[in-house]
């Protein structure tokens, strides 16, 4: 093997090790007893192996409720984002109107605005609507940062699709909405999947808006709920690590299941757009 290939393999191995070690540490901590954690026993592999952190987390805290709230929020926001992004991305990519390139640029600029600058005006709007302290607040707030990027991504994807396919459908008597649903959306599936995963991941992990807009413990999501597992200066590391594992698994499994479409969609949307 050539020296540069050896160096590449070693570099990749070191990178993978650096990335995986924190996950391994979190996973092993979640299966340790209180004594093993406090006294640094069984550092590398937990002995004995225990599920008590998971059972106590699920039975003695409101984590199941927080988990349900996160799932509902992520799914609803993903649906809202995907529908809006498909329609707006198609409009900018295929409809001819003055300033459409400017609109495409502004959509990306909106995504670059930090959420920390928007939470005060968003809170006032949600308060006027009476939507604070409920999941509805997150349903309305999260699309403000998921829709712009997903729209920009799908603009590039729709531009990459041959215009002749849509024109042929229109000539055959299909309306523009029918051509979009029956012809373009199936071809744009990789881009739609990529945008949906992006929206789901952001909604699943978001902390700032969930912390500010919701104070009721029965309506908070997992990222905010994890803070409630810290009682003053007492850290229940076993429960925290177990919650981290449960929170990480859905997103990792989702990426592993559809990573091919994810890569294809991001590549097509960012390069060809």
C-alpha positions as CSV (number, residue, x, y, z in Angstrom):
1,X,0.0,0.0,0.0
2,X,1.3,3.4,-0.9
3,X,2.3,5.8,1.9
4,X,-0.3,8.3,1.2
5,X,-3.0,5.6,1.3
6,X,-1.7,4.4,4.6
7,X,-1.8,8.0,6.0
8,X,-5.3,8.4,4.7
9,X,-6.5,5.2,6.3
10,X,-4.9,6.1,9.6
11,X,-6.3,9.6,9.5
12,X,-9.8,8.3,8.8
13,X,-9.4,5.7,11.6
14,X,-8.3,8.4,14.1
15,X,-11.3,10.6,13.0
16,X,-13.8,7.7,13.4
17,X,-12.3,6.9,16.8
18,X,-12.6,10.5,18.0
19,X,-16.2,10.7,16.8
20,X,-17.3,7.4,18.3
21,X,-15.5,7.5,21.7
22,X,-18.1,10.1,23.2
23,X,-21.0,7.9,22.1
24,X,-19.3,4.8,23.5
25,X,-18.7,6.6,26.8
26,X,-22.4,7.8,27.0
27,X,-23.6,4.3,26.2
28,X,-21.5,2.6,28.8
29,X,-22.3,5.1,31.5
30,X,-26.0,4.5,30.9
31,X,-25.6,0.8,31.9
32,X,-23.6,1.5,35.1
33,X,-24.8,1.5,38.6
34,X,-24.7,4.6,40.8
35,X,-21.6,3.2,42.7
36,X,-19.7,2.4,39.4
37,X,-20.3,6.0,38.2
38,X,-19.5,7.7,41.5
39,X,-16.3,5.7,42.2
40,X,-15.1,5.3,38.6
41,X,-15.5,1.5,38.7
42,X,-15.6,-0.6,35.5
43,X,-14.4,2.3,33.5
44,X,-14.4,0.6,30.1
45,X,-17.1,-2.0,30.3
46,X,-19.9,-1.9,32.9
47,X,-19.7,-4.9,35.3
48,X,-22.4,-5.7,36.4
49,X,-24.5,-4.7,33.5
50,X,-27.7,-3.0,34.7
51,X,-30.9,-1.5,33.2
52,X,-31.8,0.5,36.3
53,X,-31.1,3.9,34.8
54,X,-33.5,3.2,31.9
55,X,-36.2,1.8,34.1
56,X,-36.0,4.6,36.6
57,X,-35.9,7.2,33.8
58,X,-39.0,5.7,32.2
59,X,-41.0,5.0,35.4
60,X,-39.9,7.8,37.9
61,X,-39.7,10.8,35.7
62,X,-41.8,12.5,33.0
63,X,-39.4,11.4,30.3
64,X,-42.0,9.3,28.4
65,X,-44.2,12.4,28.1
66,X,-41.3,14.6,27.0
67,X,-40.3,12.0,24.4
68,X,-43.9,11.9,23.1
69,X,-43.9,15.7,22.8
70,X,-40.6,15.6,20.9
71,X,-41.9,13.0,18.5
72,X,-45.2,14.9,17.9
73,X,-43.4,18.2,17.4
74,X,-40.8,16.8,15.1
75,X,-43.3,14.9,12.9
76,X,-45.8,17.9,12.7
77,X,-43.0,20.4,11.9
78,X,-41.5,18.0,9.3
79,X,-44.9,17.7,7.5
80,X,-45.5,21.5,7.6
81,X,-42.0,22.2,6.4
82,X,-42.0,19.6,3.6
83,X,-45.4,20.8,2.2
84,X,-44.4,24.5,2.3
85,X,-40.9,23.9,1.0
86,X,-42.1,21.7,-1.9
87,X,-44.6,24.4,-3.0
88,X,-42.4,27.4,-2.6
89,X,-39.3,25.6,-4.1
90,X,-41.3,24.6,-7.1
91,X,-42.7,28.1,-7.5
92,X,-39.3,29.7,-7.5
93,X,-37.7,27.1,-9.7
94,X,-40.3,26.7,-12.4
95,X,-42.6,29.8,-12.4
96,X,-41.4,32.8,-14.3
97,X,-41.8,36.1,-12.4
98,X,-39.7,39.2,-11.9
99,X,-37.1,38.9,-9.1
100,X,-37.3,35.1,-8.6
101,X,-33.5,34.8,-8.3
102,X,-33.6,37.6,-5.6
103,X,-36.3,35.6,-3.8
104,X,-34.2,32.5,-3.9
105,X,-31.3,34.4,-2.4
106,X,-33.5,36.0,0.3
107,X,-34.8,32.6,1.3
108,X,-31.2,31.4,2.0
109,X,-30.5,34.7,3.9
110,X,-33.5,34.1,6.1
111,X,-32.0,30.8,7.1
112,X,-28.8,32.4,8.1
113,X,-30.5,34.7,10.6
114,X,-29.7,33.4,14.2
115,X,-32.8,32.1,16.1
116,X,-31.6,34.1,19.1
117,X,-32.5,37.3,17.2
118,X,-36.1,36.1,16.5
119,X,-37.3,34.7,19.8
120,X,-38.5,38.0,21.3
121,X,-40.7,39.1,18.3
122,X,-41.8,35.5,17.9
123,X,-42.8,35.3,21.5
124,X,-44.9,38.5,21.2
125,X,-46.7,37.1,18.2
126,X,-47.4,33.8,19.8
127,X,-48.5,35.5,23.0
128,X,-51.0,37.6,21.0
129,X,-52.3,34.4,19.4
130,X,-52.5,32.7,22.8
131,X,-50.3,29.9,21.6
132,X,-47.6,30.0,24.2
133,X,-47.0,27.3,26.7
134,X,-48.2,24.6,24.3
135,X,-46.8,22.5,21.5
136,X,-48.7,24.8,19.0
137,X,-46.1,27.4,19.8
138,X,-43.4,25.1,18.5
139,X,-45.5,24.1,15.5
140,X,-45.6,27.7,14.5
141,X,-42.0,28.8,15.5
142,X,-39.9,25.9,14.2
143,X,-40.8,26.4,10.5
144,X,-39.2,29.8,10.7
145,X,-35.8,28.2,10.5
146,X,-36.6,24.9,8.8
147,X,-38.6,26.2,5.8
148,X,-36.0,28.6,4.4
149,X,-33.2,26.0,4.1
150,X,-35.5,23.2,2.8
151,X,-37.0,25.6,0.3
152,X,-33.5,26.6,-1.0
153,X,-32.5,22.9,-1.2
154,X,-35.6,22.0,-3.2
155,X,-35.2,25.0,-5.5
156,X,-31.9,23.5,-6.7
157,X,-33.5,20.0,-7.0
158,X,-36.5,21.2,-9.1
159,X,-34.1,23.2,-11.3
160,X,-32.2,20.0,-12.0
161,X,-35.2,18.1,-13.2
162,X,-35.8,18.2,-17.0
163,X,-38.4,20.8,-17.9
164,X,-39.6,18.7,-20.8
165,X,-41.2,16.2,-18.4
166,X,-43.5,18.8,-16.9
167,X,-44.2,20.3,-20.3
168,X,-45.2,16.9,-21.7
169,X,-47.6,16.4,-18.8
170,X,-49.2,19.8,-19.4
171,X,-49.5,19.1,-23.2
172,X,-51.3,15.8,-22.3
173,X,-53.9,17.8,-20.4
174,X,-52.6,17.8,-16.8
175,X,-52.9,20.9,-14.7
176,X,-49.8,22.4,-13.2
177,X,-50.7,21.0,-9.7
178,X,-51.2,17.5,-11.3
179,X,-47.9,17.7,-13.1
180,X,-46.2,18.7,-9.8
181,X,-47.8,15.8,-7.8
182,X,-47.6,13.1,-10.4
183,X,-44.4,13.9,-12.3
184,X,-42.0,16.1,-10.4
185,X,-42.5,15.1,-6.8
186,X,-41.7,11.4,-7.4
187,X,-38.5,12.4,-9.2
188,X,-37.6,14.9,-6.5
189,X,-38.0,12.2,-3.7
190,X,-34.3,12.3,-2.7
191,X,-34.4,16.0,-2.2
192,X,-37.7,15.8,-0.4
193,X,-36.3,13.1,1.9
194,X,-33.2,15.2,2.6
195,X,-35.2,18.3,3.5
196,X,-37.6,16.2,5.7
197,X,-34.7,14.7,7.6
198,X,-33.1,18.1,8.0
199,X,-36.4,19.5,9.4
200,X,-36.9,16.5,11.7
201,X,-33.4,16.7,13.1
202,X,-33.6,20.4,13.8
203,X,-37.0,20.1,15.4
204,X,-35.8,17.1,17.5
205,X,-32.8,18.8,18.9
206,X,-34.0,22.4,19.2
207,X,-33.6,23.9,22.7
208,X,-33.9,27.7,22.7
209,X,-37.5,28.1,21.5
210,X,-38.7,25.1,23.5
211,X,-37.2,26.6,26.6
212,X,-38.6,30.1,26.1
213,X,-42.1,29.4,24.7
214,X,-43.0,26.5,27.0
215,X,-42.9,26.4,30.8
216,X,-45.4,23.7,31.6
217,X,-43.5,20.5,32.4
218,X,-46.1,18.4,30.7
219,X,-45.6,20.2,27.3
220,X,-41.8,20.5,27.2
221,X,-39.6,18.4,24.8
222,X,-36.7,16.2,25.6
223,X,-33.8,18.8,25.2
224,X,-35.5,21.0,27.8
225,X,-36.5,18.0,30.0
226,X,-32.9,16.8,30.3
227,X,-32.2,19.9,32.3
228,X,-34.9,18.9,34.8
229,X,-32.9,15.7,35.5
230,X,-30.3,18.0,37.2
231,X,-31.5,18.7,40.8
232,X,-29.6,21.7,42.0
233,X,-26.0,20.6,42.1
234,X,-26.9,16.9,42.0
235,X,-26.3,15.2,38.6
236,X,-28.0,11.9,38.1
237,X,-25.5,10.8,35.5
238,X,-27.0,7.4,34.9
239,X,-30.4,8.8,34.0
240,X,-28.9,11.6,31.9
241,X,-26.8,9.2,29.9
242,X,-29.8,6.8,29.4
243,X,-31.9,9.8,28.2
244,X,-29.1,10.8,25.9
245,X,-29.0,7.3,24.4
246,X,-32.8,7.1,23.9
247,X,-32.8,10.6,22.4
248,X,-29.9,9.8,20.0
249,X,-31.1,6.4,18.7
250,X,-34.2,7.6,16.6
251,X,-32.1,10.2,14.6
252,X,-29.2,7.8,14.1
253,X,-31.5,5.0,13.0
254,X,-33.3,7.4,10.6
255,X,-30.0,8.5,9.0
256,X,-28.7,4.9,8.7
257,X,-32.0,3.8,7.0
258,X,-32.1,6.5,4.4
259,X,-28.6,7.9,4.2
260,X,-28.3,7.2,0.5
261,X,-31.3,9.4,-0.3
262,X,-30.0,12.0,2.1
263,X,-26.6,12.3,0.4
264,X,-28.1,12.3,-3.1
265,X,-30.7,14.9,-2.2
266,X,-28.1,17.3,-0.6
267,X,-25.7,16.9,-3.4
268,X,-28.3,17.6,-6.1
269,X,-29.9,20.5,-4.3
270,X,-26.6,22.3,-3.4
271,X,-24.6,21.7,-6.6
272,X,-27.1,21.8,-9.4
273,X,-29.1,24.7,-7.9
